[in-house]
Amino acid sequence: MATTIFVWGLAVVFYFSKIPEISDSDMQEQMDSMETLVKSGDKPLIKQYRLFLAVWAQFMYVGAEGSFLFSIS
């Protein structure tokens, strides 16, 4: 019940708040600034070792968590 009241209250706040509009020129400016950032670190997928390490770490974490929960029950 408290969560429902909180969410409805938050919806009312967002409904009445003044949120600025984003123009096409703002979006183009953002895209131009992001292109320079992406191009500076752009590598082939095989050289993205951090991605592979992150996937491996997540796999090991879920496996360890699953084996721990399995050993408890």
mmJSON file of the N, C-alpha and C atoms, coordinates in Angstrom:
{"data_MODEL":{"atom_site":{
"group_PDB":["ATOM","ATOM","ATOM","ATOM","ATOM","ATOM","ATOM","ATOM","ATOM","ATOM","ATOM","ATOM","ATOM","ATOM","ATOM","ATOM","ATOM","ATOM","ATOM","ATOM","ATOM","ATOM","ATOM","ATOM","ATOM","ATOM","ATOM","ATOM","ATOM","ATOM","ATOM","ATOM","ATOM","ATOM","ATOM","ATOM","ATOM","ATOM","ATOM","ATOM","ATOM","ATOM","ATOM","ATOM","ATOM","ATOM","ATOM","ATOM","ATOM","ATOM","ATOM","ATOM","ATOM","ATOM","ATOM","ATOM","ATOM","ATOM","ATOM","ATOM","ATOM","ATOM","ATOM","ATOM","ATOM","ATOM","ATOM","ATOM","ATOM","ATOM","ATOM","ATOM","ATOM","ATOM","ATOM","ATOM","ATOM","ATOM","ATOM","ATOM","ATOM","ATOM","ATOM","ATOM","ATOM","ATOM","ATOM","ATOM","ATOM","ATOM","ATOM","ATOM","ATOM","ATOM","ATOM","ATOM","ATOM","ATOM","ATOM","ATOM","ATOM","ATOM","ATOM","ATOM","ATOM","ATOM","ATOM","ATOM","ATOM","ATOM","ATOM","ATOM","ATOM","ATOM","ATOM","ATOM","ATOM","ATOM","ATOM","ATOM","ATOM","ATOM","ATOM","ATOM","ATOM","ATOM","ATOM","ATOM","ATOM","ATOM","ATOM","ATOM","ATOM","ATOM","ATOM","ATOM","ATOM","ATOM","ATOM","ATOM","ATOM","ATOM","ATOM","ATOM","ATOM","ATOM","ATOM","ATOM","ATOM","ATOM","ATOM","ATOM","ATOM","ATOM","ATOM","ATOM","ATOM","ATOM","ATOM","ATOM","ATOM","ATOM","ATOM","ATOM","ATOM","ATOM","ATOM","ATOM","ATOM","ATOM","ATOM","ATOM","ATOM","ATOM","ATOM","ATOM","ATOM","ATOM","ATOM","ATOM","ATOM","ATOM","ATOM","ATOM","ATOM","ATOM","ATOM","ATOM","ATOM","ATOM","ATOM","ATOM","ATOM","ATOM","ATOM","ATOM","ATOM","ATOM","ATOM","ATOM","ATOM","ATOM","ATOM","ATOM","ATOM","ATOM","ATOM","ATOM","ATOM","ATOM","ATOM","ATOM","ATOM","ATOM","ATOM","ATOM","ATOM","ATOM","ATOM"],
"id":[1,2,3,4,5,6,7,8,9,10,11,12,13,14,15,16,17,18,19,20,21,22,23,24,25,26,27,28,29,30,31,32,33,34,35,36,37,38,39,40,41,42,43,44,45,46,47,48,49,50,51,52,53,54,55,56,57,58,59,60,61,62,63,64,65,66,67,68,69,70,71,72,73,74,75,76,77,78,79,80,81,82,83,84,85,86,87,88,89,90,91,92,93,94,95,96,97,98,99,100,101,102,103,104,105,106,107,108,109,110,111,112,113,114,115,116,117,118,119,120,121,122,123,124,125,126,127,128,129,130,131,132,133,134,135,136,137,138,139,140,141,142,143,144,145,146,147,148,149,150,151,152,153,154,155,156,157,158,159,160,161,162,163,164,165,166,167,168,169,170,171,172,173,174,175,176,177,178,179,180,181,182,183,184,185,186,187,188,189,190,191,192,193,194,195,196,197,198,199,200,201,202,203,204,205,206,207,208,209,210,211,212,213,214,215,216,217,218,219],
"type_symbol":["N","C","C","N","C","C","N","C","C","N","C","C","N","C","C","N","C","C","N","C","C","N","C","C","N","C","C","N","C","C","N","C","C","N","C","C","N","C","C","N","C","C","N","C","C","N","C","C","N","C","C","N","C","C","N","C","C","N","C","C","N","C","C","N","C","C","N","C","C","N","C","C","N","C","C","N","C","C","N","C","C","N","C","C","N","C","C","N","C","C","N","C","C","N","C","C","N","C","C","N","C","C","N","C","C","N","C","C","N","C","C","N","C","C","N","C","C","N","C","C","N","C","C","N","C","C","N","C","C","N","C","C","N","C","C","N","C","C","N","C","C","N","C","C","N","C","C","N","C","C","N","C","C","N","C","C","N","C","C","N","C","C","N","C","C","N","C","C","N","C","C","N","C","C","N","C","C","N","C","C","N","C","C","N","C","C","N","C","C","N","C","C","N","C","C","N","C","C","N","C","C","N","C","C","N","C","C","N","C","C","N","C","C","N","C","C","N","C","C"],
"label_atom_id":["N","CA","C","N","CA","C","N","CA","C","N","CA","C","N","CA","C","N","CA","C","N","CA","C","N","CA","C","N","CA","C","N","CA","C","N","CA","C","N","CA","C","N","CA","C","N","CA","C","N","CA","C","N","CA","C","N","CA","C","N","CA","C","N","CA","C","N","CA","C","N","CA","C","N","CA","C","N","CA","C","N","CA","C","N","CA","C","N","CA","C","N","CA","C","N","CA","C","N","CA","C","N","CA","C","N","CA","C","N","CA","C","N","CA","C","N","CA","C","N","CA","C","N","CA","C","N","CA","C","N","CA","C","N","CA","C","N","CA","C","N","CA","C","N","CA","C","N","CA","C","N","CA","C","N","CA","C","N","CA","C","N","CA","C","N","CA","C","N","CA","C","N","CA","C","N","CA","C","N","CA","C","N","CA","C","N","CA","C","N","CA","C","N","CA","C","N","CA","C","N","CA","C","N","CA","C","N","CA","C","N","CA","C","N","CA","C","N","CA","C","N","CA","C","N","CA","C","N","CA","C","N","CA","C","N","CA","C","N","CA","C","N","CA","C","N","CA","C","N","CA","C","N","CA","C"],
"label_alt_id":[null,null,null,null,null,null,null,null,null,null,null,null,null,null,null,null,null,null,null,null,null,null,null,null,null,null,null,null,null,null,null,null,null,null,null,null,null,null,null,null,null,null,null,null,null,null,null,null,null,null,null,null,null,null,null,null,null,null,null,null,null,null,null,null,null,null,null,null,null,null,null,null,null,null,null,null,null,null,null,null,null,null,null,null,null,null,null,null,null,null,null,null,null,null,null,null,null,null,null,null,null,null,null,null,null,null,null,null,null,null,null,null,null,null,null,null,null,null,null,null,null,null,null,null,null,null,null,null,null,null,null,null,null,null,null,null,null,null,null,null,null,null,null,null,null,null,null,null,null,null,null,null,null,null,null,null,null,null,null,null,null,null,null,null,null,null,null,null,null,null,null,null,null,null,null,null,null,null,null,null,null,null,null,null,null,null,null,null,null,null,null,null,null,null,null,null,null,null,null,null,null,null,null,null,null,null,null,null,null,null,null,null,null,null,null,null,null,null,null],
"label_comp_id":["MET","MET","MET","ALA","ALA","ALA","THR","THR","THR","THR","THR","THR","ILE","ILE","ILE","PHE","PHE","PHE","VAL","VAL","VAL","TRP","TRP","TRP","GLY","GLY","GLY","LEU","LEU","LEU","ALA","ALA","ALA","VAL","VAL","VAL","VAL","VAL","VAL","PHE","PHE","PHE","TYR","TYR","TYR","PHE","PHE","PHE","SER","SER","SER","LYS","LYS","LYS","ILE","ILE","ILE","PRO","PRO","PRO","GLU","GLU","GLU","ILE","ILE","ILE","SER","SER","SER","ASP","ASP","ASP","SER","SER","SER","ASP","ASP","ASP","MET","MET","MET","GLN","GLN","GLN","GLU","GLU","GLU","GLN","GLN","GLN","MET","MET","MET","ASP","ASP","ASP","SER","SER","SER","MET","MET","MET","GLU","GLU","GLU","THR","THR","THR","LEU","LEU","LEU","VAL","VAL","VAL","LYS","LYS","LYS","SER","SER","SER","GLY","GLY","GLY","ASP","ASP","ASP","LYS","LYS","LYS","PRO","PRO","PRO","LEU","LEU","LEU","ILE","ILE","ILE","LYS","LYS","LYS","GLN","GLN","GLN","TYR","TYR","TYR","ARG","ARG","ARG","LEU","LEU","LEU","PHE","PHE","PHE","LEU","LEU","LEU","ALA","ALA","ALA","VAL","VAL","VAL","TRP","TRP","TRP","ALA","ALA","ALA","GLN","GLN","GLN","PHE","PHE","PHE","MET","MET","MET","TYR","TYR","TYR","VAL","VAL","VAL","GLY","GLY","GLY","ALA","ALA","ALA","GLU","GLU","GLU","GLY","GLY","GLY","SER","SER","SER","PHE","PHE","PHE","LEU","LEU","LEU","PHE","PHE","PHE","SER","SER","SER","ILE","ILE","ILE","SER","SER","SER"],
"label_asym_id":["A","A","A","A","A","A","A","A","A","A","A","A","A","A","A","A","A","A","A","A","A","A","A","A","A","A","A","A","A","A","A","A","A","A","A","A","A","A","A","A","A","A","A","A","A","A","A","A","A","A","A","A","A","A","A","A","A","A","A","A","A","A","A","A","A","A","A","A","A","A","A","A","A","A","A","A","A","A","A","A","A","A","A","A","A","A","A","A","A","A","A","A","A","A","A","A","A","A","A","A","A","A","A","A","A","A","A","A","A","A","A","A","A","A","A","A","A","A","A","A","A","A","A","A","A","A","A","A","A","A","A","A","A","A","A","A","A","A","A","A","A","A","A","A","A","A","A","A","A","A","A","A","A","A","A","A","A","A","A","A","A","A","A","A","A","A","A","A","A","A","A","A","A","A","A","A","A","A","A","A","A","A","A","A","A","A","A","A","A","A","A","A","A","A","A","A","A","A","A","A","A","A","A","A","A","A","A","A","A","A","A","A","A","A","A","A","A","A","A"],
"label_entity_id":["1","1","1","1","1","1","1","1","1","1","1","1","1","1","1","1","1","1","1","1","1","1","1","1","1","1","1","1","1","1","1","1","1","1","1","1","1","1","1","1","1","1","1","1","1","1","1","1","1","1","1","1","1","1","1","1","1","1","1","1","1","1","1","1","1","1","1","1","1","1","1","1","1","1","1","1","1","1","1","1","1","1","1","1","1","1","1","1","1","1","1","1","1","1","1","1","1","1","1","1","1","1","1","1","1","1","1","1","1","1","1","1","1","1","1","1","1","1","1","1","1","1","1","1","1","1","1","1","1","1","1","1","1","1","1","1","1","1","1","1","1","1","1","1","1","1","1","1","1","1","1","1","1","1","1","1","1","1","1","1","1","1","1","1","1","1","1","1","1","1","1","1","1","1","1","1","1","1","1","1","1","1","1","1","1","1","1","1","1","1","1","1","1","1","1","1","1","1","1","1","1","1","1","1","1","1","1","1","1","1","1","1","1","1","1","1","1","1","1"],
"label_seq_id":[1,1,1,2,2,2,3,3,3,4,4,4,5,5,5,6,6,6,7,7,7,8,8,8,9,9,9,10,10,10,11,11,11,12,12,12,13,13,13,14,14,14,15,15,15,16,16,16,17,17,17,18,18,18,19,19,19,20,20,20,21,21,21,22,22,22,23,23,23,24,24,24,25,25,25,26,26,26,27,27,27,28,28,28,29,29,29,30,30,30,31,31,31,32,32,32,33,33,33,34,34,34,35,35,35,36,36,36,37,37,37,38,38,38,39,39,39,40,40,40,41,41,41,42,42,42,43,43,43,44,44,44,45,45,45,46,46,46,47,47,47,48,48,48,49,49,49,50,50,50,51,51,51,52,52,52,53,53,53,54,54,54,55,55,55,56,56,56,57,57,57,58,58,58,59,59,59,60,60,60,61,61,61,62,62,62,63,63,63,64,64,64,65,65,65,66,66,66,67,67,67,68,68,68,69,69,69,70,70,70,71,71,71,72,72,72,73,73,73],
"pdbx_PDB_ins_code":[null,null,null,null,null,null,null,null,null,null,null,null,null,null,null,null,null,null,null,null,null,null,null,null,null,null,null,null,null,null,null,null,null,null,null,null,null,null,null,null,null,null,null,null,null,null,null,null,null,null,null,null,null,null,null,null,null,null,null,null,null,null,null,null,null,null,null,null,null,null,null,null,null,null,null,null,null,null,null,null,null,null,null,null,null,null,null,null,null,null,null,null,null,null,null,null,null,null,null,null,null,null,null,null,null,null,null,null,null,null,null,null,null,null,null,null,null,null,null,null,null,null,null,null,null,null,null,null,null,null,null,null,null,null,null,null,null,null,null,null,null,null,null,null,null,null,null,null,null,null,null,null,null,null,null,null,null,null,null,null,null,null,null,null,null,null,null,null,null,null,null,null,null,null,null,null,null,null,null,null,null,null,null,null,null,null,null,null,null,null,null,null,null,null,null,null,null,null,null,null,null,null,null,null,null,null,null,null,null,null,null,null,null,null,null,null,null,null,null],
"Cartn_x":[0.822,0.0,0.882,1.923,2.818,3.551,3.93,4.619,3.703,2.452,1.496,1.306,1.175,1.012,2.257,3.422,4.668,4.768,4.437,4.535,3.538,2.322,1.335,1.782,2.327,2.841,3.97,4.848,5.946,5.422,4.395,3.783,3.193,2.569,1.992,3.096,4.177,5.304,5.86,6.054,6.581,5.578,4.307,3.291,3.315,3.479,3.442,4.811,5.884,7.211,7.502,8.31,8.699,9.961,9.789,10.912,11.271,12.529,12.895,12.805,12.435,12.367,13.76,14.017,15.305,15.087,15.831,15.674,16.566,16.322,17.13,18.579,18.79,20.166,20.912,20.202,20.824,21.207,20.323,20.606,21.795,21.856,22.969,24.278,24.258,25.445,25.924,24.979,25.311,25.906,25.329,25.853,27.263,27.501,28.835,29.875,29.528,30.479,30.707,29.687,29.836,30.653,30.556,31.313,32.81,33.281,34.713,35.142,34.273,34.615,34.634,33.686,33.602,34.765,35.103,36.179,37.538,37.728,39.032,39.295,38.252,38.438,37.9,37.701,37.101,38.13,37.869,38.751,37.911,38.53,37.78,37.308,36.252,35.669,36.665,37.511,38.463,39.477,39.698,40.65,39.994,38.709,37.996,38.099,39.279,39.511,38.71,38.398,37.611,36.205,35.657,34.337,34.37,35.364,35.459,35.72,36.538,36.772,35.503,34.733,33.492,32.481,32.382,31.465,31.91,33.199,33.717,33.487,33.697,33.47,32.001,31.102,29.672,29.289,29.836,29.566,30.035,31.223,31.758,30.966,30.537,29.755,28.424,27.737,26.446,26.644,27.704,27.976,28.278,29.064,29.387,28.153,27.333,26.114,25.166,25.07,24.199,24.701,25.999,26.531,26.404,26.511,26.341,24.896,23.959,22.544,22.187,22.804,22.53,23.087,24.24,24.844,24.092,23.379,22.625,21.387,20.705,19.441,19.599],
"Cartn_y":[-1.179,0.0,1.264,1.248,2.403,2.594,1.493,1.596,2.199,1.799,2.34,3.837,4.261,5.684,6.461,5.91,6.564,6.708,5.645,5.688,6.686,6.701,7.674,9.104,9.301,10.62,11.053,10.134,10.419,10.742,10.032,10.307,11.705,12.124,13.468,14.523,14.281,15.229,15.369,14.253,14.322,14.958,14.755,15.343,16.87,17.405,18.852,19.527,18.771,19.391,19.895,20.913,21.507,20.808,19.89,19.154,19.816,20.186,20.88,19.951,20.543,19.8,19.704,18.612,18.422,18.659,19.599,19.925,19.037,19.072,18.292,18.757,20.055,20.557,20.051,19.939,19.384,17.919,17.176,15.758,15.607,16.472,16.414,16.754,17.74,18.115,16.952,16.273,15.112,13.989,13.731,12.675,13.003,14.267,14.666,14.482,14.815,14.653,13.182,12.349,10.92,10.217,10.669,10.041,10.134,11.248,11.382,10.454,10.252,9.35,7.898,7.519,6.134,5.81,6.725,6.462,6.353,7.036,6.995,5.633,4.936,3.638,2.495,2.708,1.698,0.638,-0.599,-1.722,-2.873,-3.832,-5.029,-5.774,-6.537,-7.231,-8.18,-8.801,-9.77,-9.088,-7.773,-7.057,-6.384,-6.581,-6.019,-6.993,-7.12,-8.103,-7.818,-6.563,-6.249,-6.816,-6.836,-7.417,-8.905,-9.616,-11.049,-11.336,-10.512,-10.693,-10.419,-9.436,-9.13,-10.257,-10.806,-11.928,-13.132,-13.41,-14.539,-14.336,-13.136,-12.858,-13.029,-12.561,-12.725,-14.198,-14.958,-16.394,-17.106,-16.777,-17.408,-16.994,-15.739,-15.262,-16.01,-16.119,-16.814,-18.287,-18.892,-20.291,-20.499,-19.611,-19.724,-19.492,-18.541,-18.27,-19.464,-20.048,-21.217,-22.417,-22.635,-23.783,-23.564,-22.305,-21.997,-22.252,-21.781,-22.0,-23.477,-24.198,-25.624,-26.375,-25.936,-26.626,-26.38,-25.234,-24.925,-25.807,-26.007,-26.742,-28.229],
"Cartn_z":[0.0,0.0,0.0,0.83,0.892,-0.428,-1.072,-2.357,-3.409,-3.411,-4.371,-4.174,-2.937,-2.654,-3.07,-2.805,-3.19,-4.706,-5.436,-6.901,-7.47,-6.951,-7.427,-7.1,-5.928,-5.571,-6.488,-6.804,-7.723,-9.116,-9.544,-10.855,-10.892,-9.808,-9.739,-9.789,-9.085,-9.095,-10.504,-11.198,-12.564,-13.519,-13.285,-14.16,-14.08,-12.892,-12.722,-12.798,-12.89,-12.951,-14.364,-14.426,-15.704,-16.207,-17.138,-17.713,-19.036,-19.243,-20.477,-21.695,-22.805,-24.059,-24.661,-25.325,-25.996,-27.485,-28.035,-29.449,-30.307,-31.607,-32.535,-32.543,-32.376,-32.361,-31.118,-29.985,-28.783,-28.998,-29.641,-29.912,-30.866,-31.891,-32.84,-32.147,-31.277,-30.513,-29.644,-29.008,-28.177,-29.021,-30.185,-31.063,-31.532,-31.868,-32.326,-31.222,-29.996,-28.905,-28.581,-28.747,-28.466,-29.546,-30.789,-31.874,-31.628,-31.119,-30.859,-29.734,-28.732,-27.631,-28.081,-28.916,-29.375,-30.299,-31.189,-32.141,-31.462,-30.347,-29.691,-29.053,-28.604,-27.969,-28.797,-30.092,-30.955,-31.301,-30.906,-31.196,-31.711,-32.391,-32.77,-31.527,-31.667,-30.531,-29.877,-30.636,-30.076,-29.154,-29.335,-28.49,-27.293,-27.118,-25.977,-24.807,-24.237,-23.197,-21.933,-21.677,-20.48,-20.575,-21.781,-21.975,-21.645,-22.142,-21.886,-20.408,-19.767,-18.334,-17.528,-17.937,-17.228,-17.385,-18.58,-18.808,-18.001,-17.975,-17.211,-15.706,-15.222,-13.806,-13.438,-14.296,-14.038,-14.047,-14.971,-15.043,-13.782,-13.336,-12.132,-10.887,-10.828,-9.685,-9.59,-10.718,-10.716,-10.396,-10.899,-10.593,-9.119,-8.535,-7.123,-6.27,-6.645,-5.904,-5.984,-7.147,-7.318,-6.546,-6.536,-5.792,-4.291,-3.848,-2.427,-2.001,-2.81,-2.467,-2.537,-3.463,-3.576,-2.383,-1.856,-0.736,0.579,0.656,1.876,1.984,0.855,0.924,0.905],
"occupancy":[1.0,1.0,1.0,1.0,1.0,1.0,1.0,1.0,1.0,1.0,1.0,1.0,1.0,1.0,1.0,1.0,1.0,1.0,1.0,1.0,1.0,1.0,1.0,1.0,1.0,1.0,1.0,1.0,1.0,1.0,1.0,1.0,1.0,1.0,1.0,1.0,1.0,1.0,1.0,1.0,1.0,1.0,1.0,1.0,1.0,1.0,1.0,1.0,1.0,1.0,1.0,1.0,1.0,1.0,1.0,1.0,1.0,1.0,1.0,1.0,1.0,1.0,1.0,1.0,1.0,1.0,1.0,1.0,1.0,1.0,1.0,1.0,1.0,1.0,1.0,1.0,1.0,1.0,1.0,1.0,1.0,1.0,1.0,1.0,1.0,1.0,1.0,1.0,1.0,1.0,1.0,1.0,1.0,1.0,1.0,1.0,1.0,1.0,1.0,1.0,1.0,1.0,1.0,1.0,1.0,1.0,1.0,1.0,1.0,1.0,1.0,1.0,1.0,1.0,1.0,1.0,1.0,1.0,1.0,1.0,1.0,1.0,1.0,1.0,1.0,1.0,1.0,1.0,1.0,1.0,1.0,1.0,1.0,1.0,1.0,1.0,1.0,1.0,1.0,1.0,1.0,1.0,1.0,1.0,1.0,1.0,1.0,1.0,1.0,1.0,1.0,1.0,1.0,1.0,1.0,1.0,1.0,1.0,1.0,1.0,1.0,1.0,1.0,1.0,1.0,1.0,1.0,1.0,1.0,1.0,1.0,1.0,1.0,1.0,1.0,1.0,1.0,1.0,1.0,1.0,1.0,1.0,1.0,1.0,1.0,1.0,1.0,1.0,1.0,1.0,1.0,1.0,1.0,1.0,1.0,1.0,1.0,1.0,1.0,1.0,1.0,1.0,1.0,1.0,1.0,1.0,1.0,1.0,1.0,1.0,1.0,1.0,1.0,1.0,1.0,1.0,1.0,1.0,1.0],
"B_iso_or_equiv":[0.0,0.0,0.0,0.0,0.0,0.0,0.0,0.0,0.0,0.0,0.0,0.0,0.0,0.0,0.0,0.0,0.0,0.0,0.0,0.0,0.0,0.0,0.0,0.0,0.0,0.0,0.0,0.0,0.0,0.0,0.0,0.0,0.0,0.0,0.0,0.0,0.0,0.0,0.0,0.0,0.0,0.0,0.0,0.0,0.0,0.0,0.0,0.0,0.0,0.0,0.0,0.0,0.0,0.0,0.0,0.0,0.0,0.0,0.0,0.0,0.0,0.0,0.0,0.0,0.0,0.0,0.0,0.0,0.0,0.0,0.0,0.0,0.0,0.0,0.0,0.0,0.0,0.0,0.0,0.0,0.0,0.0,0.0,0.0,0.0,0.0,0.0,0.0,0.0,0.0,0.0,0.0,0.0,0.0,0.0,0.0,0.0,0.0,0.0,0.0,0.0,0.0,0.0,0.0,0.0,0.0,0.0,0.0,0.0,0.0,0.0,0.0,0.0,0.0,0.0,0.0,0.0,0.0,0.0,0.0,0.0,0.0,0.0,0.0,0.0,0.0,0.0,0.0,0.0,0.0,0.0,0.0,0.0,0.0,0.0,0.0,0.0,0.0,0.0,0.0,0.0,0.0,0.0,0.0,0.0,0.0,0.0,0.0,0.0,0.0,0.0,0.0,0.0,0.0,0.0,0.0,0.0,0.0,0.0,0.0,0.0,0.0,0.0,0.0,0.0,0.0,0.0,0.0,0.0,0.0,0.0,0.0,0.0,0.0,0.0,0.0,0.0,0.0,0.0,0.0,0.0,0.0,0.0,0.0,0.0,0.0,0.0,0.0,0.0,0.0,0.0,0.0,0.0,0.0,0.0,0.0,0.0,0.0,0.0,0.0,0.0,0.0,0.0,0.0,0.0,0.0,0.0,0.0,0.0,0.0,0.0,0.0,0.0,0.0,0.0,0.0,0.0,0.0,0.0],
"pdbx_formal_charge":[null,null,null,null,null,null,null,null,null,null,null,null,null,null,null,null,null,null,null,null,null,null,null,null,null,null,null,null,null,null,null,null,null,null,null,null,null,null,null,null,null,null,null,null,null,null,null,null,null,null,null,null,null,null,null,null,null,null,null,null,null,null,null,null,null,null,null,null,null,null,null,null,null,null,null,null,null,null,null,null,null,null,null,null,null,null,null,null,null,null,null,null,null,null,null,null,null,null,null,null,null,null,null,null,null,null,null,null,null,null,null,null,null,null,null,null,null,null,null,null,null,null,null,null,null,null,null,null,null,null,null,null,null,null,null,null,null,null,null,null,null,null,null,null,null,null,null,null,null,null,null,null,null,null,null,null,null,null,null,null,null,null,null,null,null,null,null,null,null,null,null,null,null,null,null,null,null,null,null,null,null,null,null,null,null,null,null,null,null,null,null,null,null,null,null,null,null,null,null,null,null,null,null,null,null,null,null,null,null,null,null,null,null,null,null,null,null,null,null],
"auth_seq_id":[1,1,1,2,2,2,3,3,3,4,4,4,5,5,5,6,6,6,7,7,7,8,8,8,9,9,9,10,10,10,11,11,11,12,12,12,13,13,13,14,14,14,15,15,15,16,16,16,17,17,17,18,18,18,19,19,19,20,20,20,21,21,21,22,22,22,23,23,23,24,24,24,25,25,25,26,26,26,27,27,27,28,28,28,29,29,29,30,30,30,31,31,31,32,32,32,33,33,33,34,34,34,35,35,35,36,36,36,37,37,37,38,38,38,39,39,39,40,40,40,41,41,41,42,42,42,43,43,43,44,44,44,45,45,45,46,46,46,47,47,47,48,48,48,49,49,49,50,50,50,51,51,51,52,52,52,53,53,53,54,54,54,55,55,55,56,56,56,57,57,57,58,58,58,59,59,59,60,60,60,61,61,61,62,62,62,63,63,63,64,64,64,65,65,65,66,66,66,67,67,67,68,68,68,69,69,69,70,70,70,71,71,71,72,72,72,73,73,73],
"auth_comp_id":["MET","MET","MET","ALA","ALA","ALA","THR","THR","THR","THR","THR","THR","ILE","ILE","ILE","PHE","PHE","PHE","VAL","VAL","VAL","TRP","TRP","TRP","GLY","GLY","GLY","LEU","LEU","LEU","ALA","ALA","ALA","VAL","VAL","VAL","VAL","VAL","VAL","PHE","PHE","PHE","TYR","TYR","TYR","PHE","PHE","PHE","SER","SER","SER","LYS","LYS","LYS","ILE","ILE","ILE","PRO","PRO","PRO","GLU","GLU","GLU","ILE","ILE","ILE","SER","SER","SER","ASP","ASP","ASP","SER","SER","SER","ASP","ASP","ASP","MET","MET","MET","GLN","GLN","GLN","GLU","GLU","GLU","GLN","GLN","GLN","MET","MET","MET","ASP","ASP","ASP","SER","SER","SER","MET","MET","MET","GLU","GLU","GLU","THR","THR","THR","LEU","LEU","LEU","VAL","VAL","VAL","LYS","LYS","LYS","SER","SER","SER","GLY","GLY","GLY","ASP","ASP","ASP","LYS","LYS","LYS","PRO","PRO","PRO","LEU","LEU","LEU","ILE","ILE","ILE","LYS","LYS","LYS","GLN","GLN","GLN","TYR","TYR","TYR","ARG","ARG","ARG","LEU","LEU","LEU","PHE","PHE","PHE","LEU","LEU","LEU","ALA","ALA","ALA","VAL","VAL","VAL","TRP","TRP","TRP","ALA","ALA","ALA","GLN","GLN","GLN","PHE","PHE","PHE","MET","MET","MET","TYR","TYR","TYR","VAL","VAL","VAL","GLY","GLY","GLY","ALA","ALA","ALA","GLU","GLU","GLU","GLY","GLY","GLY","SER","SER","SER","PHE","PHE","PHE","LEU","LEU","LEU","PHE","PHE","PHE","SER","SER","SER","ILE","ILE","ILE","SER","SER","SER"],
"auth_asym_id":["A","A","A","A","A","A","A","A","A","A","A","A","A","A","A","A","A","A","A","A","A","A","A","A","A","A","A","A","A","A","A","A","A","A","A","A","A","A","A","A","A","A","A","A","A","A","A","A","A","A","A","A","A","A","A","A","A","A","A","A","A","A","A","A","A","A","A","A","A","A","A","A","A","A","A","A","A","A","A","A","A","A","A","A","A","A","A","A","A","A","A","A","A","A","A","A","A","A","A","A","A","A","A","A","A","A","A","A","A","A","A","A","A","A","A","A","A","A","A","A","A","A","A","A","A","A","A","A","A","A","A","A","A","A","A","A","A","A","A","A","A","A","A","A","A","A","A","A","A","A","A","A","A","A","A","A","A","A","A","A","A","A","A","A","A","A","A","A","A","A","A","A","A","A","A","A","A","A","A","A","A","A","A","A","A","A","A","A","A","A","A","A","A","A","A","A","A","A","A","A","A","A","A","A","A","A","A","A","A","A","A","A","A","A","A","A","A","A","A"],
"auth_atom_id":["N","CA","C","N","CA","C","N","CA","C","N","CA","C","N","CA","C","N","CA","C","N","CA","C","N","CA","C","N","CA","C","N","CA","C","N","CA","C","N","CA","C","N","CA","C","N","CA","C","N","CA","C","N","CA","C","N","CA","C","N","CA","C","N","CA","C","N","CA","C","N","CA","C","N","CA","C","N","CA","C","N","CA","C","N","CA","C","N","CA","C","N","CA","C","N","CA","C","N","CA","C","N","CA","C","N","CA","C","N","CA","C","N","CA","C","N","CA","C","N","CA","C","N","CA","C","N","CA","C","N","CA","C","N","CA","C","N","CA","C","N","CA","C","N","CA","C","N","CA","C","N","CA","C","N","CA","C","N","CA","C","N","CA","C","N","CA","C","N","CA","C","N","CA","C","N","CA","C","N","CA","C","N","CA","C","N","CA","C","N","CA","C","N","CA","C","N","CA","C","N","CA","C","N","CA","C","N","CA","C","N","CA","C","N","CA","C","N","CA","C","N","CA","C","N","CA","C","N","CA","C","N","CA","C","N","CA","C","N","CA","C","N","CA","C","N","CA","C","N","CA","C","N","CA","C"],
"pdbx_PDB_model_num":[1,1,1,1,1,1,1,1,1,1,1,1,1,1,1,1,1,1,1,1,1,1,1,1,1,1,1,1,1,1,1,1,1,1,1,1,1,1,1,1,1,1,1,1,1,1,1,1,1,1,1,1,1,1,1,1,1,1,1,1,1,1,1,1,1,1,1,1,1,1,1,1,1,1,1,1,1,1,1,1,1,1,1,1,1,1,1,1,1,1,1,1,1,1,1,1,1,1,1,1,1,1,1,1,1,1,1,1,1,1,1,1,1,1,1,1,1,1,1,1,1,1,1,1,1,1,1,1,1,1,1,1,1,1,1,1,1,1,1,1,1,1,1,1,1,1,1,1,1,1,1,1,1,1,1,1,1,1,1,1,1,1,1,1,1,1,1,1,1,1,1,1,1,1,1,1,1,1,1,1,1,1,1,1,1,1,1,1,1,1,1,1,1,1,1,1,1,1,1,1,1,1,1,1,1,1,1,1,1,1,1,1,1,1,1,1,1,1,1]
}}}
